Amino acid sequence: MSRWYYRFPGNFYAFGPTPREFASEREARAYIKRIWELTRLPRGTELWRA
């Protein structure tokens, strides 16, 4: 379990770490979509473990 940083394409700075811990990148992506109220993450969104 770990926290994740994420960066949307075109943004200079990254967001994070996530306040919750996730076991996989898939779970972290689902969380990010939910908090930003998105149906899909933009192409090129980057995630990495904190």
FIMI-350192 format. One record per residue: residue number from 1; residue in three letters; chain; x, y, z of N, C-alpha, C, O in turn. Coordinates in nm, 3 decimals, always signed. Layout:
# FIMI-350192
{drendren->NUM | tikol->ALA | lumza->A | n_x->X | n_y->Y | n_z->Z | ca_x->X | ca_y->Y | ca_z->Z | c_x->X | c_y->Y | c_z->Z | o_x->X | o_y->Y | o_z->Z}
...
# end
This chain:
# FIMI-350192
{drendren->1 | tikol->MET | lumza->A | n_x->+0.084 | n_y->-0.117 | n_z->+0.000 | ca_x->+0.000 | ca_y->+0.000 | ca_z->+0.000 | c_x->+0.089 | c_y->+0.124 | c_z->+0.000 | o_x->+0.186 | o_y->+0.133 | o_z->+0.076}
{drendren->2 | tikol->SER | lumza->A | n_x->+0.055 | n_y->+0.218 | n_z->-0.086 | ca_x->+0.133 | ca_y->+0.340 | ca_z->-0.089 | c_x->+0.047 | c_y->+0.455 | c_z->-0.139 | o_x->-0.060 | o_y->+0.435 | o_z->-0.197}
{drendren->3 | tikol->ARG | lumza->A | n_x->+0.096 | n_y->+0.574 | n_z->-0.115 | ca_x->+0.032 | ca_y->+0.694 | ca_z->-0.164 | c_x->+0.087 | c_y->+0.724 | c_z->-0.303 | o_x->+0.192 | o_y->+0.673 | o_z->-0.340}
{drendren->4 | tikol->TRP | lumza->A | n_x->+0.016 | n_y->+0.805 | n_z->-0.378 | ca_x->+0.053 | ca_y->+0.830 | ca_z->-0.518 | c_x->+0.056 | c_y->+0.978 | c_z->-0.549 | o_x->-0.026 | o_y->+1.056 | o_z->-0.500}
{drendren->5 | tikol->TYR | lumza->A | n_x->+0.152 | n_y->+1.018 | n_z->-0.631 | ca_x->+0.156 | ca_y->+1.150 | ca_z->-0.692 | c_x->+0.097 | c_y->+1.136 | c_z->-0.832 | o_x->+0.104 | o_y->+1.029 | o_z->-0.892}
{drendren->6 | tikol->TYR | lumza->A | n_x->+0.040 | n_y->+1.244 | n_z->-0.884 | ca_x->-0.013 | ca_y->+1.239 | ca_z->-1.021 | c_x->+0.002 | c_y->+1.375 | c_z->-1.087 | o_x->+0.002 | o_y->+1.479 | o_z->-1.022}
{drendren->7 | tikol->ARG | lumza->A | n_x->+0.013 | n_y->+1.371 | n_z->-1.219 | ca_x->+0.030 | ca_y->+1.493 | ca_z->-1.298 | c_x->-0.054 | c_y->+1.479 | c_z->-1.424 | o_x->-0.044 | o_y->+1.380 | o_z->-1.496}
{drendren->8 | tikol->PHE | lumza->A | n_x->-0.135 | n_y->+1.582 | n_z->-1.450 | ca_x->-0.213 | ca_y->+1.585 | ca_z->-1.573 | c_x->-0.127 | c_y->+1.642 | c_z->-1.685 | o_x->-0.038 | o_y->+1.723 | o_z->-1.660}
{drendren->9 | tikol->PRO | lumza->A | n_x->-0.152 | n_y->+1.601 | n_z->-1.810 | ca_x->-0.074 | ca_y->+1.654 | ca_z->-1.921 | c_x->-0.092 | c_y->+1.806 | c_z->-1.932 | o_x->-0.203 | o_y->+1.858 | o_z->-1.918}
{drendren->10 | tikol->GLY | lumza->A | n_x->+0.017 | n_y->+1.874 | n_z->-1.956 | ca_x->+0.014 | ca_y->+2.019 | ca_z->-1.970 | c_x->+0.034 | c_y->+2.093 | c_z->-1.839 | o_x->+0.056 | o_y->+2.214 | o_z->-1.840}
{drendren->11 | tikol->ASN | lumza->A | n_x->+0.028 | n_y->+2.025 | n_z->-1.726 | ca_x->+0.053 | ca_y->+2.087 | ca_z->-1.596 | c_x->+0.201 | c_y->+2.076 | c_z->-1.564 | o_x->+0.264 | o_y->+1.973 | o_z->-1.588}
{drendren->12 | tikol->PHE | lumza->A | n_x->+0.255 | n_y->+2.182 | n_z->-1.510 | ca_x->+0.396 | ca_y->+2.183 | ca_z->-1.474 | c_x->+0.419 | c_y->+2.111 | c_z->-1.342 | o_x->+0.518 | o_y->+2.040 | o_z->-1.326}
{drendren->13 | tikol->TYR | lumza->A | n_x->+0.327 | n_y->+2.130 | n_z->-1.247 | ca_x->+0.342 | ca_y->+2.071 | ca_z->-1.114 | c_x->+0.256 | c_y->+1.947 | c_z->-1.099 | o_x->+0.153 | o_y->+1.932 | o_z->-1.166}
{drendren->14 | tikol->ALA | lumza->A | n_x->+0.298 | n_y->+1.859 | n_z->-1.010 | ca_x->+0.223 | ca_y->+1.738 | ca_z->-0.979 | c_x->+0.136 | c_y->+1.762 | c_z->-0.856 | o_x->+0.164 | o_y->+1.850 | o_z->-0.775}
{drendren->15 | tikol->PHE | lumza->A | n_x->+0.032 | n_y->+1.684 | n_z->-0.843 | ca_x->-0.054 | ca_y->+1.683 | ca_z->-0.726 | c_x->-0.015 | c_y->+1.565 | c_z->-0.640 | o_x->+0.035 | o_y->+1.464 | o_z->-0.690}
{drendren->16 | tikol->GLY | lumza->A | n_x->-0.038 | n_y->+1.577 | n_z->-0.511 | ca_x->-0.016 | ca_y->+1.461 | ca_z->-0.426 | c_x->+0.079 | c_y->+1.491 | c_z->-0.314 | o_x->+0.128 | o_y->+1.602 | o_z->-0.300}
{drendren->17 | tikol->PRO | lumza->A | n_x->+0.104 | n_y->+1.392 | n_z->-0.235 | ca_x->+0.056 | ca_y->+1.255 | ca_z->-0.247 | c_x->-0.092 | c_y->+1.245 | c_z->-0.212 | o_x->-0.147 | o_y->+1.332 | o_z->-0.144}
{drendren->18 | tikol->THR | lumza->A | n_x->-0.156 | n_y->+1.139 | n_z->-0.257 | ca_x->-0.296 | ca_y->+1.118 | ca_z->-0.227 | c_x->-0.313 | c_y->+1.102 | c_z->-0.076 | o_x->-0.224 | o_y->+1.050 | o_z->-0.009}
{drendren->19 | tikol->PRO | lumza->A | n_x->-0.426 | n_y->+1.147 | n_z->-0.022 | ca_x->-0.445 | ca_y->+1.136 | ca_z->+0.122 | c_x->-0.465 | c_y->+0.992 | c_z->+0.170 | o_x->-0.439 | o_y->+0.961 | o_z->+0.286}
{drendren->20 | tikol->ARG | lumza->A | n_x->-0.509 | n_y->+0.905 | n_z->+0.081 | ca_x->-0.529 | ca_y->+0.764 | ca_z->+0.116 | c_x->-0.421 | c_y->+0.680 | c_z->+0.049 | o_x->-0.356 | o_y->+0.723 | o_z->-0.046}
{drendren->21 | tikol->GLU | lumza->A | n_x->-0.402 | n_y->+0.560 | n_z->+0.101 | ca_x->-0.307 | ca_y->+0.465 | ca_z->+0.041 | c_x->-0.383 | c_y->+0.366 | c_z->-0.046 | o_x->-0.494 | o_y->+0.325 | o_z->-0.014}
{drendren->22 | tikol->PHE | lumza->A | n_x->-0.321 | n_y->+0.329 | n_z->-0.158 | ca_x->-0.381 | ca_y->+0.236 | ca_z->-0.252 | c_x->-0.283 | c_y->+0.124 | c_z->-0.284 | o_x->-0.162 | o_y->+0.145 | o_z->-0.287}
{drendren->23 | tikol->ALA | lumza->A | n_x->-0.338 | n_y->+0.006 | n_z->-0.307 | ca_x->-0.254 | ca_y->-0.110 | ca_z->-0.335 | c_x->-0.206 | c_y->-0.112 | c_z->-0.480 | o_x->-0.101 | o_y->-0.170 | o_z->-0.509}
{drendren->24 | tikol->SER | lumza->A | n_x->-0.282 | n_y->-0.049 | n_z->-0.571 | ca_x->-0.245 | ca_y->-0.054 | ca_z->-0.713 | c_x->-0.270 | c_y->+0.081 | c_z->-0.780 | o_x->-0.341 | o_y->+0.167 | o_z->-0.728}
{drendren->25 | tikol->GLU | lumza->A | n_x->-0.208 | n_y->+0.096 | n_z->-0.896 | ca_x->-0.227 | ca_y->+0.217 | ca_z->-0.975 | c_x->-0.371 | c_y->+0.228 | c_z->-1.021 | o_x->-0.425 | o_y->+0.339 | o_z->-1.030}
{drendren->26 | tikol->ARG | lumza->A | n_x->-0.435 | n_y->+0.115 | n_z->-1.050 | ca_x->-0.575 | ca_y->+0.116 | ca_z->-1.094 | c_x->-0.666 | c_y->+0.178 | c_z->-0.988 | o_x->-0.754 | o_y->+0.258 | o_z->-1.020}
{drendren->27 | tikol->GLU | lumza->A | n_x->-0.645 | n_y->+0.141 | n_z->-0.862 | ca_x->-0.725 | ca_y->+0.198 | ca_z->-0.753 | c_x->-0.698 | c_y->+0.348 | c_z->-0.739 | o_x->-0.791 | o_y->+0.425 | o_z->-0.715}
{drendren->28 | tikol->ALA | lumza->A | n_x->-0.574 | n_y->+0.389 | n_z->-0.754 | ca_x->-0.539 | ca_y->+0.531 | ca_z->-0.744 | c_x->-0.603 | c_y->+0.610 | c_z->-0.858 | o_x->-0.653 | o_y->+0.720 | o_z->-0.837}
{drendren->29 | tikol->ARG | lumza->A | n_x->-0.601 | n_y->+0.555 | n_z->-0.980 | ca_x->-0.665 | ca_y->+0.621 | ca_z->-1.093 | c_x->-0.815 | c_y->+0.637 | c_z->-1.072 | o_x->-0.872 | o_y->+0.742 | o_z->-1.104}
{drendren->30 | tikol->ALA | lumza->A | n_x->-0.881 | n_y->+0.536 | n_z->-1.018 | ca_x->-1.024 | ca_y->+0.543 | ca_z->-0.989 | c_x->-1.052 | c_y->+0.653 | c_z->-0.887 | o_x->-1.150 | o_y->+0.727 | o_z->-0.900}
{drendren->31 | tikol->TYR | lumza->A | n_x->-0.968 | n_y->+0.665 | n_z->-0.786 | ca_x->-0.984 | ca_y->+0.768 | ca_z->-0.684 | c_x->-0.968 | c_y->+0.908 | c_z->-0.746 | o_x->-1.047 | o_y->+0.998 | o_z->-0.718}
{drendren->32 | tikol->ILE | lumza->A | n_x->-0.866 | n_y->+0.925 | n_z->-0.829 | ca_x->-0.841 | ca_y->+1.056 | ca_z->-0.892 | c_x->-0.958 | c_y->+1.095 | c_z->-0.983 | o_x->-0.999 | o_y->+1.210 | o_z->-0.984}
{drendren->33 | tikol->LYS | lumza->A | n_x->-1.009 | n_y->+0.999 | n_z->-1.058 | ca_x->-1.126 | ca_y->+1.028 | ca_z->-1.142 | c_x->-1.244 | c_y->+1.073 | c_z->-1.057 | o_x->-1.316 | o_y->+1.166 | o_z->-1.094}
{drendren->34 | tikol->ARG | lumza->A | n_x->-1.264 | n_y->+1.009 | n_z->-0.944 | ca_x->-1.378 | ca_y->+1.042 | ca_z->-0.858 | c_x->-1.363 | c_y->+1.182 | c_z->-0.797 | o_x->-1.459 | o_y->+1.259 | o_z->-0.798}
{drendren->35 | tikol->ILE | lumza->A | n_x->-1.244 | n_y->+1.216 | n_z->-0.745 | ca_x->-1.230 | ca_y->+1.347 | ca_z->-0.679 | c_x->-1.233 | c_y->+1.463 | c_z->-0.779 | o_x->-1.273 | o_y->+1.573 | o_z->-0.743}
{drendren->36 | tikol->TRP | lumza->A | n_x->-1.189 | n_y->+1.439 | n_z->-0.903 | ca_x->-1.194 | ca_y->+1.543 | ca_z->-1.005 | c_x->-1.323 | c_y->+1.538 | c_z->-1.086 | o_x->-1.341 | o_y->+1.619 | o_z->-1.178}
{drendren->37 | tikol->GLU | lumza->A | n_x->-1.413 | n_y->+1.445 | n_z->-1.054 | ca_x->-1.541 | ca_y->+1.428 | ca_z->-1.122 | c_x->-1.523 | c_y->+1.409 | c_z->-1.273 | o_x->-1.586 | o_y->+1.477 | o_z->-1.354}
{drendren->38 | tikol->LEU | lumza->A | n_x->-1.434 | n_y->+1.316 | n_z->-1.308 | ca_x->-1.405 | ca_y->+1.285 | ca_z->-1.447 | c_x->-1.457 | c_y->+1.146 | c_z->-1.482 | o_x->-1.463 | o_y->+1.058 | o_z->-1.396}
{drendren->39 | tikol->THR | lumza->A | n_x->-1.495 | n_y->+1.126 | n_z->-1.608 | ca_x->-1.532 | ca_y->+0.992 | ca_z->-1.651 | c_x->-1.409 | c_y->+0.916 | c_z->-1.698 | o_x->-1.402 | o_y->+0.794 | o_z->-1.687}
{drendren->40 | tikol->ARG | lumza->A | n_x->-1.311 | n_y->+0.989 | n_z->-1.751 | ca_x->-1.184 | ca_y->+0.930 | ca_z->-1.795 | c_x->-1.073 | c_y->+1.027 | c_z->-1.761 | o_x->-1.092 | o_y->+1.148 | o_z->-1.761}
{drendren->41 | tikol->LEU | lumza->A | n_x->-0.956 | n_y->+0.973 | n_z->-1.731 | ca_x->-0.839 | ca_y->+1.059 | ca_z->-1.711 | c_x->-0.786 | c_y->+1.100 | c_z->-1.847 | o_x->-0.791 | o_y->+1.021 | o_z->-1.941}
{drendren->42 | tikol->PRO | lumza->A | n_x->-0.735 | n_y->+1.222 | n_z->-1.859 | ca_x->-0.679 | ca_y->+1.265 | ca_z->-1.987 | c_x->-0.562 | c_y->+1.176 | c_z->-2.029 | o_x->-0.487 | o_y->+1.125 | o_z->-1.946}
{drendren->43 | tikol->ARG | lumza->A | n_x->-0.548 | n_y->+1.159 | n_z->-2.159 | ca_x->-0.436 | ca_y->+1.081 | ca_z->-2.211 | c_x->-0.306 | c_y->+1.149 | c_z->-2.171 | o_x->-0.290 | o_y->+1.270 | o_z->-2.187}
{drendren->44 | tikol->GLY | lumza->A | n_x->-0.214 | n_y->+1.071 | n_z->-2.119 | ca_x->-0.085 | ca_y->+1.125 | ca_z->-2.076 | c_x->-0.078 | c_y->+1.156 | c_z->-1.928 | o_x->+0.023 | o_y->+1.207 | o_z->-1.880}
{drendren->45 | tikol->THR | lumza->A | n_x->-0.184 | n_y->+1.125 | n_z->-1.853 | ca_x->-0.180 | ca_y->+1.144 | ca_z->-1.707 | c_x->-0.075 | c_y->+1.049 | c_z->-1.649 | o_x->-0.073 | o_y->+0.930 | o_z->-1.680}
{drendren->46 | tikol->GLU | lumza->A | n_x->+0.011 | n_y->+1.103 | n_z->-1.564 | ca_x->+0.119 | ca_y->+1.025 | ca_z->-1.505 | c_x->+0.092 | c_y->+1.001 | c_z->-1.357 | o_x->+0.048 | o_y->+1.092 | o_z->-1.286}
{drendren->47 | tikol->LEU | lumza->A | n_x->+0.118 | n_y->+0.880 | n_z->-1.311 | ca_x->+0.108 | ca_y->+0.846 | ca_z->-1.169 | c_x->+0.236 | c_y->+0.777 | c_z->-1.126 | o_x->+0.293 | o_y->+0.699 | o_z->-1.202}
{drendren->48 | tikol->TRP | lumza->A | n_x->+0.280 | n_y->+0.804 | n_z->-1.005 | ca_x->+0.395 | ca_y->+0.733 | ca_z->-0.952 | c_x->+0.382 | c_y->+0.726 | c_z->-0.799 | o_x->+0.322 | o_y->+0.812 | o_z->-0.735}
{drendren->49 | tikol->ARG | lumza->A | n_x->+0.441 | n_y->+0.621 | n_z->-0.744 | ca_x->+0.434 | ca_y->+0.597 | ca_z->-0.600 | c_x->+0.512 | c_y->+0.703 | c_z->-0.523 | o_x->+0.619 | o_y->+0.748 | o_z->-0.566}
{drendren->50 | tikol->ALA | lumza->A | n_x->+0.457 | n_y->+0.740 | n_z->-0.410 | ca_x->+0.525 | ca_y->+0.838 | ca_z->-0.323 | c_x->+0.630 | c_y->+0.767 | c_z->-0.241 | o_x->+0.699 | o_y->+0.831 | o_z->-0.162}
# end
